[in-house]
Amino acid sequence: MSDMRGRRTSDPRKAAEAAFRAATARRPEGPAAPAAPAAPGARESVTLRIDSAVLEHFQKDGPGWQDRINEALKALIAR
């Protein structure tokens, strides 16, 4: 901020140091905050390395190949 004479009314270095102290201050340890529950059917974007043959198999029928991979994986964990 500045006044009418062009001088600063606050010290930016002090403000930066206060912000740094607040950001790096140790917080009291206690139980971790519970993770937000995932919405039913929610999906997450991931990077997955698979063999080319596997990818070709699921892509051969066109769009929807990611859904087909997801269904195949769900079937495996349901066993």
PyMOL Python script that loads the backbone (N, CA, C, O; Angstrom):
from pymol import cmd

cmd.read_pdbstr("""\
ATOM      1  N   MET A   1       0.837  -1.178   0.000  1.00  0.00           N
ATOM      2  CA  MET A   1       0.000   0.000   0.000  1.00  0.00           C
ATOM      3  C   MET A   1       0.877   1.234   0.000  1.00  0.00           C
ATOM      4  O   MET A   1       2.004   1.188   0.494  1.00  0.00           O
ATOM      5  N   SER A   2       0.392   2.325  -0.537  1.00  0.00           N
ATOM      6  CA  SER A   2       1.159   3.557  -0.518  1.00  0.00           C
ATOM      7  C   SER A   2       0.244   4.719  -0.171  1.00  0.00           C
ATOM      8  O   SER A   2      -0.959   4.685  -0.431  1.00  0.00           O
ATOM      9  N   ASP A   3       0.847   5.761   0.428  1.00  0.00           N
ATOM     10  CA  ASP A   3       0.059   6.939   0.766  1.00  0.00           C
ATOM     11  C   ASP A   3       0.176   7.950  -0.367  1.00  0.00           C
ATOM     12  O   ASP A   3       0.676   7.615  -1.441  1.00  0.00           O
ATOM     13  N   MET A   4      -0.261   9.136  -0.153  1.00  0.00           N
ATOM     14  CA  MET A   4      -0.298  10.164  -1.192  1.00  0.00           C
ATOM     15  C   MET A   4       1.096  10.598  -1.642  1.00  0.00           C
ATOM     16  O   MET A   4       1.239  11.108  -2.753  1.00  0.00           O
ATOM     17  N   ARG A   5       2.128  10.412  -0.814  1.00  0.00           N
ATOM     18  CA  ARG A   5       3.470  10.847  -1.175  1.00  0.00           C
ATOM     19  C   ARG A   5       4.276   9.748  -1.858  1.00  0.00           C
ATOM     20  O   ARG A   5       5.465   9.939  -2.112  1.00  0.00           O
ATOM     21  N   GLY A   6       3.666   8.604  -2.164  1.00  0.00           N
ATOM     22  CA  GLY A   6       4.360   7.526  -2.848  1.00  0.00           C
ATOM     23  C   GLY A   6       5.175   6.622  -1.939  1.00  0.00           C
ATOM     24  O   GLY A   6       5.910   5.764  -2.428  1.00  0.00           O
ATOM     25  N   ARG A   7       5.062   6.794  -0.639  1.00  0.00           N
ATOM     26  CA  ARG A   7       5.796   5.946   0.290  1.00  0.00           C
ATOM     27  C   ARG A   7       4.941   4.753   0.690  1.00  0.00           C
ATOM     28  O   ARG A   7       3.715   4.842   0.754  1.00  0.00           O
ATOM     29  N   ARG A   8       5.591   3.668   0.951  1.00  0.00           N
ATOM     30  CA  ARG A   8       4.875   2.463   1.390  1.00  0.00           C
ATOM     31  C   ARG A   8       4.458   2.617   2.845  1.00  0.00           C
ATOM     32  O   ARG A   8       5.203   3.141   3.673  1.00  0.00           O
ATOM     33  N   THR A   9       3.254   2.148   3.134  1.00  0.00           N
ATOM     34  CA  THR A   9       2.779   2.201   4.517  1.00  0.00           C
ATOM     35  C   THR A   9       3.017   0.884   5.237  1.00  0.00           C
ATOM     36  O   THR A   9       2.848   0.810   6.454  1.00  0.00           O
ATOM     37  N   SER A  10       3.411  -0.172   4.497  1.00  0.00           N
ATOM     38  CA  SER A  10       3.723  -1.450   5.132  1.00  0.00           C
ATOM     39  C   SER A  10       5.063  -1.937   4.589  1.00  0.00           C
ATOM     40  O   SER A  10       5.480  -1.558   3.495  1.00  0.00           O
ATOM     41  N   ASP A  11       5.723  -2.774   5.366  1.00  0.00           N
ATOM     42  CA  ASP A  11       7.033  -3.302   4.985  1.00  0.00           C
ATOM     43  C   ASP A  11       6.828  -4.646   4.287  1.00  0.00           C
ATOM     44  O   ASP A  11       6.427  -5.608   4.942  1.00  0.00           O
ATOM     45  N   PRO A  12       7.087  -4.744   2.992  1.00  0.00           N
ATOM     46  CA  PRO A  12       6.853  -6.000   2.275  1.00  0.00           C
ATOM     47  C   PRO A  12       7.723  -7.142   2.800  1.00  0.00           C
ATOM     48  O   PRO A  12       7.300  -8.297   2.769  1.00  0.00           O
ATOM     49  N   ARG A  13       8.925  -6.840   3.278  1.00  0.00           N
ATOM     50  CA  ARG A  13       9.786  -7.895   3.809  1.00  0.00           C
ATOM     51  C   ARG A  13       9.179  -8.496   5.072  1.00  0.00           C
ATOM     52  O   ARG A  13       9.163  -9.716   5.235  1.00  0.00           O
ATOM     53  N   LYS A  14       8.681  -7.646   5.962  1.00  0.00           N
ATOM     54  CA  LYS A  14       8.045  -8.149   7.190  1.00  0.00           C
ATOM     55  C   LYS A  14       6.805  -8.960   6.853  1.00  0.00           C
ATOM     56  O   LYS A  14       6.543  -9.987   7.479  1.00  0.00           O
ATOM     57  N   ALA A  15       6.040  -8.503   5.869  1.00  0.00           N
ATOM     58  CA  ALA A  15       4.836  -9.238   5.472  1.00  0.00           C
ATOM     59  C   ALA A  15       5.211 -10.600   4.897  1.00  0.00           C
ATOM     60  O   ALA A  15       4.547 -11.596   5.185  1.00  0.00           O
ATOM     61  N   ALA A  16       6.274 -10.655   4.084  1.00  0.00           N
ATOM     62  CA  ALA A  16       6.717 -11.922   3.502  1.00  0.00           C
ATOM     63  C   ALA A  16       7.233 -12.863   4.579  1.00  0.00           C
ATOM     64  O   ALA A  16       6.941 -14.059   4.549  1.00  0.00           O
ATOM     65  N   GLU A  17       8.000 -12.336   5.532  1.00  0.00           N
ATOM     66  CA  GLU A  17       8.510 -13.172   6.610  1.00  0.00           C
ATOM     67  C   GLU A  17       7.384 -13.719   7.473  1.00  0.00           C
ATOM     68  O   GLU A  17       7.441 -14.871   7.903  1.00  0.00           O
ATOM     69  N   ALA A  18       6.369 -12.919   7.732  1.00  0.00           N
ATOM     70  CA  ALA A  18       5.219 -13.380   8.519  1.00  0.00           C
ATOM     71  C   ALA A  18       4.466 -14.470   7.770  1.00  0.00           C
ATOM     72  O   ALA A  18       4.035 -15.454   8.370  1.00  0.00           O
ATOM     73  N   ALA A  19       4.308 -14.300   6.468  1.00  0.00           N
ATOM     74  CA  ALA A  19       3.614 -15.313   5.668  1.00  0.00           C
ATOM     75  C   ALA A  19       4.413 -16.610   5.649  1.00  0.00           C
ATOM     76  O   ALA A  19       3.837 -17.695   5.723  1.00  0.00           O
ATOM     77  N   PHE A  20       5.742 -16.504   5.549  1.00  0.00           N
ATOM     78  CA  PHE A  20       6.588 -17.697   5.553  1.00  0.00           C
ATOM     79  C   PHE A  20       6.499 -18.421   6.885  1.00  0.00           C
ATOM     80  O   PHE A  20       6.367 -19.645   6.921  1.00  0.00           O
ATOM     81  N   ARG A  21       6.570 -17.672   7.983  1.00  0.00           N
ATOM     82  CA  ARG A  21       6.461 -18.289   9.311  1.00  0.00           C
ATOM     83  C   ARG A  21       5.124 -19.011   9.461  1.00  0.00           C
ATOM     84  O   ARG A  21       5.070 -20.124   9.985  1.00  0.00           O
ATOM     85  N   ALA A  22       4.054 -18.380   9.003  1.00  0.00           N
ATOM     86  CA  ALA A  22       2.734 -19.007   9.123  1.00  0.00           C
ATOM     87  C   ALA A  22       2.649 -20.282   8.284  1.00  0.00           C
ATOM     88  O   ALA A  22       2.034 -21.265   8.697  1.00  0.00           O
ATOM     89  N   ALA A  23       3.264 -20.260   7.117  1.00  0.00           N
ATOM     90  CA  ALA A  23       3.200 -21.427   6.232  1.00  0.00           C
ATOM     91  C   ALA A  23       4.074 -22.571   6.702  1.00  0.00           C
ATOM     92  O   ALA A  23       3.779 -23.731   6.416  1.00  0.00           O
ATOM     93  N   THR A  24       5.148 -22.264   7.423  1.00  0.00           N
ATOM     94  CA  THR A  24       6.074 -23.313   7.843  1.00  0.00           C
ATOM     95  C   THR A  24       5.975 -23.665   9.323  1.00  0.00           C
ATOM     96  O   THR A  24       6.741 -24.495   9.813  1.00  0.00           O
ATOM     97  N   ALA A  25       5.049 -23.050  10.033  1.00  0.00           N
ATOM     98  CA  ALA A  25       4.897 -23.327  11.465  1.00  0.00           C
ATOM     99  C   ALA A  25       4.442 -24.760  11.670  1.00  0.00           C
ATOM    100  O   ALA A  25       3.632 -25.290  10.910  1.00  0.00           O
ATOM    101  N   ARG A  26       4.982 -25.372  12.712  1.00  0.00           N
ATOM    102  CA  ARG A  26       4.548 -26.739  13.044  1.00  0.00           C
ATOM    103  C   ARG A  26       3.123 -26.693  13.567  1.00  0.00           C
ATOM    104  O   ARG A  26       2.757 -25.837  14.373  1.00  0.00           O
ATOM    105  N   ARG A  27       2.355 -27.613  13.097  1.00  0.00           N
ATOM    106  CA  ARG A  27       0.977 -27.706  13.550  1.00  0.00           C
ATOM    107  C   ARG A  27       0.899 -28.785  14.619  1.00  0.00           C
ATOM    108  O   ARG A  27       1.634 -29.770  14.556  1.00  0.00           O
ATOM    109  N   PRO A  28       0.032 -28.615  15.584  1.00  0.00           N
ATOM    110  CA  PRO A  28      -0.067 -29.645  16.626  1.00  0.00           C
ATOM    111  C   PRO A  28      -0.461 -30.985  16.009  1.00  0.00           C
ATOM    112  O   PRO A  28      -1.334 -31.073  15.145  1.00  0.00           O
ATOM    113  N   GLU A  29       0.220 -32.021  16.491  1.00  0.00           N
ATOM    114  CA  GLU A  29      -0.089 -33.347  15.972  1.00  0.00           C
ATOM    115  C   GLU A  29      -1.337 -33.887  16.654  1.00  0.00           C
ATOM    116  O   GLU A  29      -1.541 -33.712  17.855  1.00  0.00           O
ATOM    117  N   GLY A  30      -2.128 -34.518  15.886  1.00  0.00           N
ATOM    118  CA  GLY A  30      -3.347 -35.108  16.380  1.00  0.00           C
ATOM    119  C   GLY A  30      -3.865 -36.065  15.330  1.00  0.00           C
ATOM    120  O   GLY A  30      -3.157 -36.382  14.374  1.00  0.00           O
ATOM    121  N   PRO A  31      -5.071 -36.519  15.493  1.00  0.00           N
ATOM    122  CA  PRO A  31      -5.594 -37.433  14.474  1.00  0.00           C
ATOM    123  C   PRO A  31      -5.679 -36.720  13.131  1.00  0.00           C
ATOM    124  O   PRO A  31      -6.069 -35.555  13.041  1.00  0.00           O
ATOM    125  N   ALA A  32      -5.309 -37.444  12.113  1.00  0.00           N
ATOM    126  CA  ALA A  32      -5.363 -36.888  10.761  1.00  0.00           C
ATOM    127  C   ALA A  32      -6.812 -36.651  10.367  1.00  0.00           C
ATOM    128  O   ALA A  32      -7.710 -37.401  10.751  1.00  0.00           O
ATOM    129  N   ALA A  33      -7.014 -35.620   9.612  1.00  0.00           N
ATOM    130  CA  ALA A  33      -8.365 -35.332   9.133  1.00  0.00           C
ATOM    131  C   ALA A  33      -8.819 -36.468   8.227  1.00  0.00           C
ATOM    132  O   ALA A  33      -8.049 -36.923   7.381  1.00  0.00           O
ATOM    133  N   PRO A  34     -10.037 -36.927   8.385  1.00  0.00           N
ATOM    134  CA  PRO A  34     -10.502 -38.022   7.532  1.00  0.00           C
ATOM    135  C   PRO A  34     -10.565 -37.572   6.080  1.00  0.00           C
ATOM    136  O   PRO A  34     -10.918 -36.432   5.776  1.00  0.00           O
ATOM    137  N   ALA A  35     -10.219 -38.479   5.207  1.00  0.00           N
ATOM    138  CA  ALA A  35     -10.274 -38.183   3.776  1.00  0.00           C
ATOM    139  C   ALA A  35     -11.728 -38.028   3.357  1.00  0.00           C
ATOM    140  O   ALA A  35     -12.620 -38.683   3.896  1.00  0.00           O
ATOM    141  N   ALA A  36     -11.944 -37.169   2.411  1.00  0.00           N
ATOM    142  CA  ALA A  36     -13.301 -36.977   1.908  1.00  0.00           C
ATOM    143  C   ALA A  36     -13.768 -38.275   1.250  1.00  0.00           C
ATOM    144  O   ALA A  36     -13.023 -38.877   0.476  1.00  0.00           O
ATOM    145  N   PRO A  37     -14.972 -38.702   1.546  1.00  0.00           N
ATOM    146  CA  PRO A  37     -15.458 -39.942   0.935  1.00  0.00           C
ATOM    147  C   PRO A  37     -15.619 -39.760  -0.572  1.00  0.00           C
ATOM    148  O   PRO A  37     -16.065 -38.716  -1.049  1.00  0.00           O
ATOM    149  N   ALA A  38     -15.250 -40.785  -1.290  1.00  0.00           N
ATOM    150  CA  ALA A  38     -15.385 -40.745  -2.746  1.00  0.00           C
ATOM    151  C   ALA A  38     -16.857 -40.922  -3.108  1.00  0.00           C
ATOM    152  O   ALA A  38     -17.579 -41.690  -2.474  1.00  0.00           O
ATOM    153  N   ALA A  39     -17.270 -40.223  -4.101  1.00  0.00           N
ATOM    154  CA  ALA A  39     -18.643 -40.369  -4.574  1.00  0.00           C
ATOM    155  C   ALA A  39     -18.781 -41.754  -5.203  1.00  0.00           C
ATOM    156  O   ALA A  39     -17.852 -42.235  -5.852  1.00  0.00           O
ATOM    157  N   PRO A  40     -19.922 -42.391  -5.016  1.00  0.00           N
ATOM    158  CA  PRO A  40     -20.114 -43.712  -5.620  1.00  0.00           C
ATOM    159  C   PRO A  40     -19.915 -43.636  -7.126  1.00  0.00           C
ATOM    160  O   PRO A  40     -20.477 -42.770  -7.796  1.00  0.00           O
ATOM    161  N   GLY A  41     -19.116 -44.544  -7.644  1.00  0.00           N
ATOM    162  CA  GLY A  41     -18.874 -44.582  -9.082  1.00  0.00           C
ATOM    163  C   GLY A  41     -17.887 -43.541  -9.572  1.00  0.00           C
ATOM    164  O   GLY A  41     -17.712 -43.374 -10.779  1.00  0.00           O
ATOM    165  N   ALA A  42     -17.233 -42.830  -8.641  1.00  0.00           N
ATOM    166  CA  ALA A  42     -16.267 -41.806  -9.044  1.00  0.00           C
ATOM    167  C   ALA A  42     -15.066 -42.472  -9.692  1.00  0.00           C
ATOM    168  O   ALA A  42     -14.675 -43.578  -9.320  1.00  0.00           O
ATOM    169  N   ARG A  43     -14.494 -41.789 -10.658  1.00  0.00           N
ATOM    170  CA  ARG A  43     -13.323 -42.316 -11.350  1.00  0.00           C
ATOM    171  C   ARG A  43     -12.157 -41.381 -11.142  1.00  0.00           C
ATOM    172  O   ARG A  43     -12.332 -40.188 -10.898  1.00  0.00           O
ATOM    173  N   GLU A  44     -10.964 -41.937 -11.241  1.00  0.00           N
ATOM    174  CA  GLU A  44      -9.756 -41.149 -11.113  1.00  0.00           C
ATOM    175  C   GLU A  44      -8.936 -41.297 -12.379  1.00  0.00           C
ATOM    176  O   GLU A  44      -8.895 -42.364 -12.990  1.00  0.00           O
ATOM    177  N   SER A  45      -8.292 -40.223 -12.759  1.00  0.00           N
ATOM    178  CA  SER A  45      -7.413 -40.244 -13.917  1.00  0.00           C
ATOM    179  C   SER A  45      -6.050 -40.757 -13.467  1.00  0.00           C
ATOM    180  O   SER A  45      -5.475 -40.235 -12.511  1.00  0.00           O
ATOM    181  N   VAL A  46      -5.529 -41.776 -14.150  1.00  0.00           N
ATOM    182  CA  VAL A  46      -4.233 -42.354 -13.803  1.00  0.00           C
ATOM    183  C   VAL A  46      -3.425 -42.595 -15.072  1.00  0.00           C
ATOM    184  O   VAL A  46      -3.964 -42.595 -16.179  1.00  0.00           O
ATOM    185  N   THR A  47      -2.146 -42.798 -14.894  1.00  0.00           N
ATOM    186  CA  THR A  47      -1.283 -43.224 -15.984  1.00  0.00           C
ATOM    187  C   THR A  47      -0.972 -44.683 -15.729  1.00  0.00           C
ATOM    188  O   THR A  47      -0.570 -45.056 -14.627  1.00  0.00           O
ATOM    189  N   LEU A  48      -1.157 -45.501 -16.734  1.00  0.00           N
ATOM    190  CA  LEU A  48      -0.989 -46.941 -16.585  1.00  0.00           C
ATOM    191  C   LEU A  48      -0.185 -47.462 -17.756  1.00  0.00           C
ATOM    192  O   LEU A  48      -0.501 -47.179 -18.912  1.00  0.00           O
ATOM    193  N   ARG A  49       0.847 -48.217 -17.461  1.00  0.00           N
ATOM    194  CA  ARG A  49       1.657 -48.808 -18.527  1.00  0.00           C
ATOM    195  C   ARG A  49       1.182 -50.239 -18.752  1.00  0.00           C
ATOM    196  O   ARG A  49       1.203 -51.071 -17.845  1.00  0.00           O
ATOM    197  N   ILE A  50       0.753 -50.502 -19.987  1.00  0.00           N
ATOM    198  CA  ILE A  50       0.304 -51.850 -20.342  1.00  0.00           C
ATOM    199  C   ILE A  50       0.964 -52.245 -21.661  1.00  0.00           C
ATOM    200  O   ILE A  50       1.432 -51.391 -22.414  1.00  0.00           O
ATOM    201  N   ASP A  51       0.995 -53.536 -21.927  1.00  0.00           N
ATOM    202  CA  ASP A  51       1.581 -54.026 -23.166  1.00  0.00           C
ATOM    203  C   ASP A  51       0.783 -53.529 -24.371  1.00  0.00           C
ATOM    204  O   ASP A  51      -0.425 -53.309 -24.283  1.00  0.00           O
ATOM    205  N   SER A  52       1.472 -53.358 -25.488  1.00  0.00           N
ATOM    206  CA  SER A  52       0.826 -52.892 -26.716  1.00  0.00           C
ATOM    207  C   SER A  52      -0.290 -53.835 -27.153  1.00  0.00           C
ATOM    208  O   SER A  52      -1.336 -53.391 -27.625  1.00  0.00           O
ATOM    209  N   ALA A  53      -0.065 -55.132 -26.995  1.00  0.00           N
ATOM    210  CA  ALA A  53      -1.074 -56.107 -27.407  1.00  0.00           C
ATOM    211  C   ALA A  53      -2.351 -55.957 -26.582  1.00  0.00           C
ATOM    212  O   ALA A  53      -3.453 -56.106 -27.111  1.00  0.00           O
ATOM    213  N   VAL A  54      -2.208 -55.667 -25.305  1.00  0.00           N
ATOM    214  CA  VAL A  54      -3.374 -55.478 -24.438  1.00  0.00           C
ATOM    215  C   VAL A  54      -4.141 -54.235 -24.880  1.00  0.00           C
ATOM    216  O   VAL A  54      -5.367 -54.261 -24.987  1.00  0.00           O
ATOM    217  N   LEU A  55      -3.421 -53.156 -25.134  1.00  0.00           N
ATOM    218  CA  LEU A  55      -4.053 -51.921 -25.582  1.00  0.00           C
ATOM    219  C   LEU A  55      -4.771 -52.127 -26.914  1.00  0.00           C
ATOM    220  O   LEU A  55      -5.911 -51.691 -27.081  1.00  0.00           O
ATOM    221  N   GLU A  56      -4.112 -52.786 -27.856  1.00  0.00           N
ATOM    222  CA  GLU A  56      -4.739 -53.052 -29.160  1.00  0.00           C
ATOM    223  C   GLU A  56      -6.006 -53.877 -29.009  1.00  0.00           C
ATOM    224  O   GLU A  56      -6.995 -53.637 -29.701  1.00  0.00           O
ATOM    225  N   HIS A  57      -5.977 -54.849 -28.102  1.00  0.00           N
ATOM    226  CA  HIS A  57      -7.155 -55.702 -27.883  1.00  0.00           C
ATOM    227  C   HIS A  57      -8.363 -54.860 -27.456  1.00  0.00           C
ATOM    228  O   HIS A  57      -9.464 -55.043 -27.976  1.00  0.00           O
ATOM    229  N   PHE A  58      -8.157 -53.953 -26.523  1.00  0.00           N
ATOM    230  CA  PHE A  58      -9.279 -53.153 -26.031  1.00  0.00           C
ATOM    231  C   PHE A  58      -9.660 -52.027 -26.984  1.00  0.00           C
ATOM    232  O   PHE A  58     -10.810 -51.589 -26.977  1.00  0.00           O
ATOM    233  N   GLN A  59      -8.731 -51.547 -27.800  1.00  0.00           N
ATOM    234  CA  GLN A  59      -9.031 -50.461 -28.727  1.00  0.00           C
ATOM    235  C   GLN A  59      -9.629 -50.943 -30.043  1.00  0.00           C
ATOM    236  O   GLN A  59     -10.170 -50.133 -30.795  1.00  0.00           O
ATOM    237  N   LYS A  60      -9.548 -52.236 -30.345  1.00  0.00           N
ATOM    238  CA  LYS A  60      -9.985 -52.731 -31.659  1.00  0.00           C
ATOM    239  C   LYS A  60     -11.469 -52.488 -31.917  1.00  0.00           C
ATOM    240  O   LYS A  60     -11.873 -52.390 -33.076  1.00  0.00           O
ATOM    241  N   ASP A  61     -12.293 -52.387 -30.873  1.00  0.00           N
ATOM    242  CA  ASP A  61     -13.727 -52.152 -31.057  1.00  0.00           C
ATOM    243  C   ASP A  61     -14.075 -50.666 -31.029  1.00  0.00           C
ATOM    244  O   ASP A  61     -15.252 -50.305 -31.010  1.00  0.00           O
ATOM    245  N   GLY A  62     -13.065 -49.808 -31.027  1.00  0.00           N
ATOM    246  CA  GLY A  62     -13.302 -48.374 -31.127  1.00  0.00           C
ATOM    247  C   GLY A  62     -13.491 -47.676 -29.792  1.00  0.00           C
ATOM    248  O   GLY A  62     -13.029 -48.156 -28.756  1.00  0.00           O
ATOM    249  N   PRO A  63     -14.180 -46.528 -29.826  1.00  0.00           N
ATOM    250  CA  PRO A  63     -14.366 -45.729 -28.612  1.00  0.00           C
ATOM    251  C   PRO A  63     -14.980 -46.550 -27.477  1.00  0.00           C
ATOM    252  O   PRO A  63     -15.754 -47.481 -27.702  1.00  0.00           O
ATOM    253  N   GLY A  64     -14.616 -46.178 -26.269  1.00  0.00           N
ATOM    254  CA  GLY A  64     -15.095 -46.905 -25.092  1.00  0.00           C
ATOM    255  C   GLY A  64     -14.076 -47.902 -24.581  1.00  0.00           C
ATOM    256  O   GLY A  64     -14.364 -48.673 -23.665  1.00  0.00           O
ATOM    257  N   TRP A  65     -12.882 -47.896 -25.166  1.00  0.00           N
ATOM    258  CA  TRP A  65     -11.877 -48.875 -24.763  1.00  0.00           C
ATOM    259  C   TRP A  65     -11.453 -48.703 -23.314  1.00  0.00           C
ATOM    260  O   TRP A  65     -11.125 -49.687 -22.650  1.00  0.00           O
ATOM    261  N   GLN A  66     -11.452 -47.488 -22.814  1.00  0.00           N
ATOM    262  CA  GLN A  66     -11.083 -47.286 -21.407  1.00  0.00           C
ATOM    263  C   GLN A  66     -12.135 -47.891 -20.487  1.00  0.00           C
ATOM    264  O   GLN A  66     -11.807 -48.476 -19.455  1.00  0.00           O
ATOM    265  N   ASP A  67     -13.406 -47.747 -20.870  1.00  0.00           N
ATOM    266  CA  ASP A  67     -14.483 -48.363 -20.084  1.00  0.00           C
ATOM    267  C   ASP A  67     -14.363 -49.881 -20.119  1.00  0.00           C
ATOM    268  O   ASP A  67     -14.614 -50.543 -19.112  1.00  0.00           O
ATOM    269  N   ARG A  68     -13.982 -50.442 -21.267  1.00  0.00           N
ATOM    270  CA  ARG A  68     -13.826 -51.894 -21.359  1.00  0.00           C
ATOM    271  C   ARG A  68     -12.675 -52.384 -20.479  1.00  0.00           C
ATOM    272  O   ARG A  68     -12.786 -53.432 -19.844  1.00  0.00           O
ATOM    273  N   ILE A  69     -11.577 -51.637 -20.438  1.00  0.00           N
ATOM    274  CA  ILE A  69     -10.474 -52.015 -19.549  1.00  0.00           C
ATOM    275  C   ILE A  69     -10.942 -51.948 -18.100  1.00  0.00           C
ATOM    276  O   ILE A  69     -10.631 -52.836 -17.307  1.00  0.00           O
ATOM    277  N   ASN A  70     -11.682 -50.910 -17.752  1.00  0.00           N
ATOM    278  CA  ASN A  70     -12.185 -50.756 -16.388  1.00  0.00           C
ATOM    279  C   ASN A  70     -13.095 -51.930 -16.012  1.00  0.00           C
ATOM    280  O   ASN A  70     -12.987 -52.476 -14.915  1.00  0.00           O
ATOM    281  N   GLU A  71     -13.978 -52.308 -16.916  1.00  0.00           N
ATOM    282  CA  GLU A  71     -14.886 -53.435 -16.640  1.00  0.00           C
ATOM    283  C   GLU A  71     -14.103 -54.733 -16.461  1.00  0.00           C
ATOM    284  O   GLU A  71     -14.424 -55.525 -15.574  1.00  0.00           O
ATOM    285  N   ALA A  72     -13.083 -54.964 -17.286  1.00  0.00           N
ATOM    286  CA  ALA A  72     -12.272 -56.178 -17.170  1.00  0.00           C
ATOM    287  C   ALA A  72     -11.537 -56.201 -15.828  1.00  0.00           C
ATOM    288  O   ALA A  72     -11.446 -57.249 -15.189  1.00  0.00           O
ATOM    289  N   LEU A  73     -11.020 -55.064 -15.407  1.00  0.00           N
ATOM    290  CA  LEU A  73     -10.326 -55.011 -14.120  1.00  0.00           C
ATOM    291  C   LEU A  73     -11.286 -55.203 -12.951  1.00  0.00           C
ATOM    292  O   LEU A  73     -10.949 -55.871 -11.974  1.00  0.00           O
ATOM    293  N   LYS A  74     -12.479 -54.620 -13.048  1.00  0.00           N
ATOM    294  CA  LYS A  74     -13.479 -54.811 -11.988  1.00  0.00           C
ATOM    295  C   LYS A  74     -13.873 -56.275 -11.875  1.00  0.00           C
ATOM    296  O   LYS A  74     -14.071 -56.788 -10.774  1.00  0.00           O
ATOM    297  N   ALA A  75     -13.988 -56.953 -13.031  1.00  0.00           N
ATOM    298  CA  ALA A  75     -14.342 -58.374 -13.014  1.00  0.00           C
ATOM    299  C   ALA A  75     -13.255 -59.198 -12.303  1.00  0.00           C
ATOM    300  O   ALA A  75     -13.558 -60.173 -11.616  1.00  0.00           O
ATOM    301  N   LEU A  76     -12.008 -58.803 -12.472  1.00  0.00           N
ATOM    302  CA  LEU A  76     -10.921 -59.524 -11.809  1.00  0.00           C
ATOM    303  C   LEU A  76     -10.949 -59.351 -10.304  1.00  0.00           C
ATOM    304  O   LEU A  76     -10.672 -60.303  -9.574  1.00  0.00           O
ATOM    305  N   ILE A  77     -11.275 -58.166  -9.822  1.00  0.00           N
ATOM    306  CA  ILE A  77     -11.266 -57.976  -8.362  1.00  0.00           C
ATOM    307  C   ILE A  77     -12.539 -58.495  -7.701  1.00  0.00           C
ATOM    308  O   ILE A  77     -12.577 -58.669  -6.483  1.00  0.00           O
ATOM    309  N   ALA A  78     -13.568 -58.742  -8.483  1.00  0.00           N
ATOM    310  CA  ALA A  78     -14.812 -59.256  -7.936  1.00  0.00           C
ATOM    311  C   ALA A  78     -14.753 -60.745  -7.664  1.00  0.00           C
ATOM    312  O   ALA A  78     -15.646 -61.293  -7.020  1.00  0.00           O
ATOM    313  N   ARG A  79     -13.716 -61.403  -8.145  1.00  0.00           N
ATOM    314  CA  ARG A  79     -13.612 -62.866  -7.963  1.00  0.00           C
ATOM    315  C   ARG A  79     -13.395 -63.222  -6.526  1.00  0.00           C
ATOM    316  O   ARG A  79     -13.285 -64.402  -6.192  1.00  0.00           O
TER     317      ARG A  79
END
""", "prot")
cmd.dss("prot")
cmd.show_as("cartoon", "prot")
cmd.util.cbc("prot")
cmd.orient("prot")
